Amino acid sequence: MIRVLLVLFCSCLALAAGEAPLGPHQGTVVLAERSFAEVWILSETSDGVAHTLDEKKDSPPTTLNRGKYVRVDYNRPQDVPWLRGDAAAAKADWATAATQFLEATKSRESWYTRESAFLRAAEALLQANRADEAVKALDGLAAQFPKSANQARIAFLRAQSLQKKGDNDGALKAYAVLAGKAEWGISAIALGATGQAEILAAAKKHDEAAKALNAAFAKLDAVKDAEYFAQVGVALAQQQQAAGQNPAAIATLRRLAYGAGDATGRARAQVAWAQVLVALGDPASLFEAFDHAAMADAERGADPAVAGQGAQLMRQITGRIDKLAPDQASDALKAEYRRYISR
């Protein structure tokens, strides 16, 4: 029954808008124990996902209720404005990205291309400090996709728009509401806490920021929620450090560095761990910091940009070690560190 409702729902939206229904989009539906690879996604809403069982677009669809699958990995849209917007965003050319993604909101390639274009347009507009226009993009998304599966992300962007306009109190309340929306999934908890922490940290309330992040971090799974686990964990360690809670920060980073489910998360934790130790400044901490930076640089499969931060940090630490007094680091030891980074 839900299968029929989901498909009819998307059709009714399109008809209400005075146009033919948008087509499906190809992707992979990821379950806990298996995946439906390269199938056609007819819709994904807050209720669940409707998809074919194979790569044939006209195959009979099936459905999965929300919570019965882990996520959907969508293939990259091929709509030209969408691709131009994506390329501009990668270069942080937010004005161009916003223009192109707004154009892509008219795309008929698929329902996913259009919905993601609205989201990406709102994000680009916020980056370009055009909060009012970002809200209009989100309103357009809500009008066309009222039961979007991205409710947490949409609420997060609305809260960011308040923040961009200087309404920190309103944004803080919006983030707190989002963090309490467990029915929207773990992303709501993680994004809500991250937003709260950003505002609290800017107000130098690092203890409160750490508490908000810690509440979310405790609910995240290192493997299933790998991206948020790393993101929230690193932010938590940074706030713990800013609050003068160095042992707690290192404990958080240790859990991340050796427990995160993805290589980039582990590398990012190693970099943050090294930075905490560098800030302590004593010789023993510098030597240990170098080791963690080296582990970040050597993490296989990590984002090259994150691994590169480890390499850069190694060079900086070596410069600090070179300035240590002879009784803290011998010339031979200093030469050994210089040889290591010159490999």
KADAKA-V263332 format. One record per residue. RES is the residue in one small letter. PHI is phi in degrees with one decimal (999 if undefined). BURIAL is b if it has 9 or more other ideal C-beta (glycine too) atoms within 8 Angstrom, else e. Layout:
res | phi | burial
RES | PHI | BURIAL
RES | PHI | BURIAL
This chain:
res | phi | burial
m | 999 | e
i | -61.7 | b
r | -59.2 | b
v | -62.6 | e
l | -64.2 | b
l | -63.7 | b
v | -66.7 | b
l | -63.7 | e
f | -59.1 | b
c | -65.6 | b
s | -65.7 | b
c | -63.6 | e
l | -59.8 | b
a | -65.2 | b
l | -63.9 | b
a | -63.4 | e
a | -83.0 | e
g | 79.8 | e
e | -140.1 | e
a | -65.9 | e
p | -56.8 | e
l | -73.4 | b
g | -76.0 | e
p | -74.7 | b
h | -129.3 | b
q | -82.7 | b
g | -177.9 | b
t | -123.7 | b
v | -91.5 | b
v | -97.2 | b
l | -105.0 | b
a | -63.2 | e
e | -111.5 | e
r | -156.9 | e
s | -140.8 | e
f | -102.3 | b
a | -87.5 | e
e | 53.4 | e
v | -95.6 | b
w | -100.7 | b
i | -94.1 | b
l | -76.2 | b
s | -168.5 | b
e | -138.7 | b
t | -126.6 | b
s | -66.7 | e
d | -86.5 | b
g | 159.5 | b
v | -123.5 | b
a | -116.1 | b
h | -151.7 | b
t | -76.5 | b
l | -92.8 | e
d | -144.0 | e
e | -81.3 | e
k | -83.7 | e
k | -63.2 | e
d | -95.9 | e
s | -68.9 | b
p | -58.7 | e
p | -83.4 | b
t | -129.2 | b
t | -135.1 | b
l | -133.2 | b
n | -68.1 | e
r | -56.5 | e
g | 95.2 | e
k | -94.3 | e
y | -139.3 | b
v | -81.4 | e
r | -169.2 | e
v | -121.0 | b
d | -98.8 | e
y | -86.8 | b
n | -66.0 | e
r | -64.4 | e
p | -58.6 | b
q | -111.5 | e
d | -61.8 | b
v | -61.4 | e
p | -58.8 | b
w | -60.9 | b
l | -65.2 | b
r | -65.0 | b
g | -63.6 | b
d | -63.3 | b
a | -65.1 | e
a | -66.5 | b
a | -63.0 | b
a | -63.7 | e
k | -97.9 | e
a | 61.3 | e
d | -90.2 | e
w | -70.7 | b
a | -65.2 | e
t | -66.0 | b
a | -58.5 | b
a | -61.4 | b
t | -59.9 | b
q | -70.4 | b
f | -67.1 | b
l | -63.0 | b
e | -64.2 | b
a | -69.8 | b
t | -68.4 | b
k | -97.8 | e
s | -62.6 | b
r | -111.5 | e
e | -59.5 | b
s | -168.4 | b
w | -63.2 | b
y | -68.3 | b
t | -57.1 | b
r | -70.2 | b
e | -63.3 | b
s | -66.0 | b
a | -63.8 | b
f | -59.7 | b
l | -63.8 | b
r | -67.0 | b
a | -63.6 | b
a | -61.3 | b
e | -62.7 | b
a | -65.3 | b
l | -63.9 | b
l | -65.6 | b
q | -63.6 | b
a | -87.9 | b
n | 60.1 | e
r | -118.2 | b
a | -63.2 | b
d | -62.5 | e
e | -69.4 | b
a | -63.1 | b
v | -63.2 | b
k | -62.4 | e
a | -64.1 | b
l | -68.3 | b
d | -65.7 | e
g | -64.4 | b
l | -63.3 | b
a | -62.4 | b
a | -68.5 | e
q | -90.8 | b
f | -132.8 | b
p | -63.4 | e
k | -111.0 | e
s | -53.2 | b
a | -74.6 | b
n | -101.3 | e
q | -58.2 | b
a | -65.0 | b
r | -65.4 | b
i | -62.8 | b
a | -63.5 | b
f | -62.5 | b
l | -67.1 | b
r | -64.6 | b
a | -65.3 | b
q | -62.9 | b
s | -63.4 | b
l | -62.6 | b
q | -62.8 | b
k | -62.4 | b
k | -87.0 | e
g | 88.7 | e
d | -91.5 | e
n | -66.8 | b
d | -64.0 | e
g | -63.8 | e
a | -65.8 | b
l | -62.0 | b
k | -65.4 | e
a | -64.6 | b
y | -66.1 | b
a | -64.1 | b
v | -62.8 | b
l | -60.8 | b
a | -62.5 | b
g | -91.8 | e
k | -88.5 | b
a | -60.6 | e
e | -68.1 | e
w | -89.2 | b
g | 100.7 | b
i | -65.5 | b
s | -63.1 | b
a | -63.3 | b
i | -64.0 | b
a | -69.4 | b
l | -67.3 | b
g | -61.3 | b
a | -66.1 | b
t | -62.9 | b
g | -64.1 | b
q | -58.4 | b
a | -62.7 | b
e | -61.8 | b
i | -69.3 | b
l | -64.9 | b
a | -65.8 | b
a | -62.7 | e
a | -90.6 | e
k | 65.6 | e
k | -97.4 | e
h | -68.3 | b
d | -61.5 | e
e | -67.5 | e
a | -62.3 | b
a | -64.1 | b
k | -63.6 | e
a | -62.7 | b
l | -69.7 | b
n | -65.0 | b
a | -62.3 | b
a | -75.8 | b
f | -58.9 | b
a | -65.3 | e
k | -98.2 | e
l | -93.4 | b
d | -94.9 | e
a | -60.7 | b
v | -99.4 | e
k | -65.0 | e
d | -111.8 | b
a | -52.3 | b
e | -64.4 | e
y | -70.5 | b
f | -57.3 | b
a | -70.6 | b
q | -61.9 | b
v | -70.1 | b
g | -62.2 | b
v | -64.0 | b
a | -61.4 | b
l | -62.3 | b
a | -61.5 | b
q | -63.9 | b
q | -71.9 | b
q | -63.7 | b
q | -64.2 | b
a | -63.4 | b
a | -85.5 | b
g | 80.1 | e
q | -100.7 | b
n | -60.4 | b
p | -59.8 | e
a | -66.8 | b
a | -62.7 | b
i | -66.8 | b
a | -63.5 | e
t | -63.8 | b
l | -68.5 | b
r | -63.0 | b
r | -62.0 | b
l | -70.3 | b
a | -61.7 | b
y | -111.6 | e
g | -127.2 | e
a | -61.4 | b
g | -82.3 | b
d | -131.4 | b
a | -63.2 | b
t | -64.9 | b
g | -62.5 | b
r | -65.4 | b
a | -64.2 | b
r | -62.3 | b
a | -66.1 | b
q | -63.2 | b
v | -63.0 | b
a | -63.2 | b
w | -61.9 | b
a | -61.4 | b
q | -65.6 | b
v | -61.7 | b
l | -69.2 | b
v | -61.3 | b
a | -63.1 | e
l | -68.6 | e
g | 83.9 | e
d | -75.7 | e
p | -55.0 | b
a | -60.8 | e
s | -67.8 | b
l | -64.2 | b
f | -63.3 | b
e | -68.5 | b
a | -60.9 | b
f | -59.8 | b
d | -61.0 | e
h | -70.7 | b
a | -64.1 | b
a | -65.6 | b
m | -67.8 | b
a | -64.9 | b
d | -63.5 | b
a | -93.1 | e
e | -64.8 | b
r | -70.7 | e
g | 85.2 | e
a | -77.8 | b
d | -54.9 | e
p | -54.8 | e
a | -65.9 | e
v | -72.1 | b
a | -60.5 | b
g | -63.4 | b
q | -63.3 | b
g | -63.9 | b
a | -63.2 | b
q | -63.9 | e
l | -66.5 | b
m | -58.3 | b
r | -65.3 | b
q | -64.6 | b
i | -66.6 | b
t | -60.0 | b
g | -62.4 | e
r | -67.8 | b
i | -64.5 | b
d | -59.9 | b
k | -91.5 | e
l | -68.8 | b
a | -65.7 | e
p | -56.9 | e
d | -78.1 | e
q | -100.9 | e
a | -155.6 | b
s | -70.8 | e
d | -61.4 | e
a | -65.5 | e
l | -66.8 | b
k | -61.7 | b
a | -63.5 | e
e | -64.1 | e
y | -65.0 | b
r | -65.1 | b
r | -64.3 | e
y | -62.0 | b
i | -76.3 | b
s | -88.4 | e
r | -66.4 | e
